[in-house]
Amino acid sequence: MAKDEKAWMKFKLSKPVEYQGIKAELVDLTKLEELTGRDMNQLYDLYAASGGNGISMQESTLLFAQLIANRVTGYPMELIESFSAKDSFRLKNRVYRFFFLEA
């Protein structure tokens, strides 16, 4: 995939956030491509342990997108959970796009 085709995997937060001295202004999801089946099994287990409900379409939930972002960006969950509602929705949509809409 060409570099320009990956541009959608990065987005600037509409409202920067900070947690314990870590400031986030940009979300870079390009490391999604490095996830393995083992990583996904761990993320599904973490999703269930974090209160995620049901086993159908976890990938379309905000909690799952936040867990994915935690894994691929290194940002702490507390920081990711403090994204604005708009930025949280953008995160969820981009994670969903990666798993379901990419050719």
Secondary structure, DSSP 8 states (H G I E B T S, - for coil): --GGGGGGGEEEEEEEEEETTEEEEEEE-GGGGG--HHHHHHHHHHHHHTT---SS-GGGSHHHHHHHHHHHH---HHHHTTS-HHHHHHHHHHHHIIIII--
